[in-house]
Amino acid sequence: MFVVILLKGQNRYAREHWQQVPEVVEYEGHGFSLRAGPRQPLPTTQVWEQVAVYAPDELTEEEFQEIYELNRGHIPELALKY
């Protein structure tokens, strides 16, 4: 099982649990591409599932990185060490 984070914008995201992580998905009528992962976070006080991060297809890599950083404080999986 994978934790899937779908970044939509600053403070806008969805968290899902999926059995597979395809390269491209449609979610709520929009196309998303796999941008990071799946990766296994290093253990902390809890055990984490593998994490995969998706973003809208139309975002450039720079825009994705910006949204990723803006959401790090709100999404625990983005702040973990891998």
RAZI-V626283 format. One record per residue. N is the residue number from 0. RES is the residue in three letters. SS is DSSP state (~ for helix, > for strand, _ for the rest). NEAR is the number of other ideal C-beta (glycine too) atoms within 12 Angstrom. Layout:
# RAZI-V626283
n;res;ss;near
N;RES;SS;NEAR
N;RES;SS;NEAR
This chain:
# RAZI-V626283
n;res;ss;near
0;MET;_;16
1;PHE;>;27
2;VAL;>;32
3;VAL;>;33
4;ILE;>;41
5;LEU;>;37
6;LEU;>;38
7;LYS;>;26
8;GLY;>;21
9;GLN;_;17
10;ASN;_;13
11;ARG;>;19
12;TYR;>;30
13;ALA;>;24
14;ARG;>;25
15;GLU;>;24
16;HIS;>;17
17;TRP;>;25
18;GLN;_;14
19;GLN;_;15
20;VAL;_;29
21;PRO;_;18
22;GLU;_;15
23;VAL;>;16
24;VAL;>;25
25;GLU;>;14
26;TYR;>;25
27;GLU;_;15
28;GLY;_;9
29;HIS;>;21
30;GLY;>;19
31;PHE;>;32
32;SER;>;26
33;LEU;>;29
34;ARG;>;32
35;ALA;>;31
36;GLY;>;27
37;PRO;>;27
38;ARG;>;23
39;GLN;_;18
40;PRO;_;25
41;LEU;_;14
42;PRO;_;11
43;THR;_;13
44;THR;_;9
45;GLN;_;11
46;VAL;_;13
47;TRP;_;24
48;GLU;_;24
49;GLN;>;25
50;VAL;>;35
51;ALA;>;36
52;VAL;>;38
53;TYR;>;39
54;ALA;>;39
55;PRO;>;29
56;ASP;_;20
57;GLU;_;14
58;LEU;_;24
59;THR;_;14
60;GLU;~;14
61;GLU;~;12
62;GLU;~;19
63;PHE;~;29
64;GLN;~;19
65;GLU;~;17
66;ILE;~;31
67;TYR;~;30
68;GLU;~;17
69;LEU;~;21
70;ASN;~;29
71;ARG;_;21
72;GLY;_;12
73;HIS;_;20
74;ILE;_;28
75;PRO;~;20
76;GLU;~;35
77;LEU;~;32
78;ALA;~;19
79;LEU;_;26
80;LYS;_;14
81;TYR;_;19
